């Protein structure tokens, strides 16, 4: 089992502390940004336009990721304290980020780059889609060190060990919040168990499967839009089943908001794949 450790942090001064989560997410954004620009150059696309596009995608993605997370997963807390909606540095959602990124894309091409040909727009989108798993893997390291996606207790070797009292207190907090504290075994039994860390599992899935798959698929030319479709087809099924392991997430008719979003995204990707020749604009 993987040893438990609290999220590292570096105290600056006063109330300001740099936590590992924020630092690693920043690294993911920087690495992804540079990879997109480099790939755009390699594809003979305008590097300045792609950087402007990325600024819209990243900003909109983070804003919507936060709003979606608060409204979908913590509606009661948001009603009790609407200021939660303004705390953009807290609580972000993967699918909210995807939706926000697409919104940023639409706003950019609708208002700032209206003259870009639709076929060329798709090339820019596909450059971003290709790079996404590489940046996503780094981002999931941030989730791993923060343990911010804890799942149910388990005995599998890939779980995070509950041997330490600190780890037991951490997982007990989430079980208590979900009203499921009685499901946990006594401390002696719990110390021999672990908990599913969904951020850790997603990192393994992305780094060990998605990144190699994209590298392999990129070995021969692909039509624009290929990786834009490939990403949700490969990512969503894993995310859908991992969500069943969540402890205290809001559920609607048995499924989390992420699962409903995943179904919609996956079906949209299948639709575009089946109708690719009719939907993809040509020069």
C-alpha angles and dihedrals in degrees: 000000000000113000116245119238130171118248110279118238138181116218113219106178139309110348094342119110128163108221123203092242094061094042094051093045088053089052090050091053093047094047093045092047093052093045092052092050091047092049091047090055091048089053091049092248124143108271092199092053092048091052090051089048091050092053089058093044096048096044095045091042095056094044095050092040089060097042092048092048094051097042097041101036103027107029094145093051090048091052091049094046114019089182086078086078090065096050094092093168090067133067114006128182127215096220091042087056091051091051091046092050091052090048089053090051092051094047092049096051093037098052111011107031103027093143095061110111113249091237091053091047088059090054090057091048091050092052089056093044092052093053095043099087091053093054091038091058090055091047091053089056085062090054090048096054090045094046086215095151103053119175136192123304118274145165099227116124094239092061125102110261119249094198095113122072088231092059091046091052090049096054092039089060092060094044089050091050089053093048090243102110091120089065093068118093121235117285093262092056094038090056089065092053138068138209129241110253104202094191089055092048092049090050090053092046094047097042097041101037115013099043094048090045092053092047090051094046090049093060090092131035116280129194117255109273095033097112091038087064096035095058099062092039091057100033106041100061092055092046092047094057094040090058090067087069094059116115112205107009117132113263130199115198089342099309133095122238087251091058093051090048090048092053091052094047093046094049090048090052091049090049092051091046093053093045097035097124093050097043103040111088116232131208 
